[in-house]
Structure formats: structure tokens, C-alpha cells
Amino acid sequence: MSDASPPSSKLNLEDQPPGPAVSLARAATLYVNFSRLHLGLEEITFDFALQSERTDATHPITAPQRISMSLFTAKRLLELVTRAVELHEAAFGPLELDVEHRFLPPAI
């Protein structure tokens, strides 16, 4: 029997060939805590926003950023983000998505 493990189907960021040079000279860095997506036949569109306080019919979330991409690009992005979250959780523990379980109750 061989001790060699089968090749992993997971994305390994360290094993990726160098990509093309990318200039960030005109890039804007934004923080978002709200996202929504629209799925089309050949593309996916993400709306990004900062939800700061109350949201209702009179105070809607304003989504000033929108990104559309092909589903092929979206799948590659999914693989990259999945791997990045796996690396983060391996180093710092699991990310809790349920806000009710994310915070510890106040000490009495």
C-alpha cells in the first residue's frame, strides 16, 4: 500500500501559479456587512452595502456598489473565498453566522 494521499480537490492558495500583474492604483476599498444577489441566465450580480442601523420601508438599505460577473468567474470566486474562510477558521476557530450565538451573554 502506498502512503501517498489522493490529490485534494480543495483549492490550495500556496500552490497557485502566479497570476497576471494587477494594479490597485485606482481601486477603492470598501467595507460591507450586507450583500444580496441576483441570478441571471448567464451572470450573477451582487449588491453590497453597509447596514448601520434601522432598516424598514422608510429607511431602506442603500447599496452603492454592484458587481456583475459570469457564473464561471463566480465559481472561481466561490472556491477562493471558501479556501480563505477555511484557512481563517483553521487558525482562529469557526465563524458563527447566527448573531444570537456569536456574542457571549453579559457577565452578572
N, C-alpha and C positions, 0 to 999 in steps of 0.2 A: 504494500500500500504506500501511496505517496503522501508526504506531509504537505504538499502544495495545496493551497486552498483554491477553489474556483475563483475566476475573476469576478470582482464585485460589480454589480450593475449600478452602484451608487456613484455619484459624481465625487471625484477627489480633486479639490481645488489645487493641491500641490502638484498634481500630475498633468495639469492642463498645459498645452503648448502656449508659448507667448502669443498673445493676440496682436491686433494692429495697434499702432500708437494712437492714443486718444488725448486730445487737447481739452482741458477743462477751463480754458481761458474765459469762455462766455457762459459757463454753466451756473445755474442758480441752485443753491442748496436750500431745501425747504423741509420743515418738519410737518408731518401729518399724523393724525390719530383717527382719521375716518377715511374709509375708501368704499367705493361702490363700483360695480362693473356692469357693463352692457355687453352681451354676447351677440355678435352678428354671424352671418354665414361664413365669412372669411376673415374676420378680425374680432378682437376683443378690445374694449375701451374701458379704461379705469378713470374714475373721477377721484381726486384727492382733496381733502380739506382738513382744516383744524377746527374741531368741535370744542369750543371753550366753555360754554355754559348751556343755558336753556335753549332747547330747540323745540319748536312747535310750528303751527301754521303761520303765526305772526313773526317768528324768529327762526327762519329756515337756516340750515347749514349752507354756507356759500362755498362752492367747490371751484376755486380759481384755477386749478390745474387739471388737465385732462390729457391722458396718453392713450393713443390707439396703436395697436401692433397686430401683426399677423398671428395666427394661432401657433405657427411654428416657432416664432420668436417668444410667444407667451409660454410655450412648453419648455424652451431652454431657460427662460427666466424662472419658471417654477423649479426646475432642477437646481439652479444656482441658489435660490432663496431657501429651498429645502435643505441643502447642504450647509448653508451658512447658519441656519437655525439649529441643525444637528450639532455643529461644532460648538455653538454658544451653549446649548444645553449640556453637552458633554463637559464643558468647562465650568459652568455655573449652576447647573441643575435645570429642571424642567420649567418652562414658561407656562404659567397658569392663565388660560384665556377667560375663565369665569371670574369677573371682578369681585363677586361675593366671596370667593375663596382666595383671592390674590393678597388681601391685606389681613394682617393679624388683628383680632379684636383688641380694643384698648385695655391696658392693664388696670386692674382695680386696686 
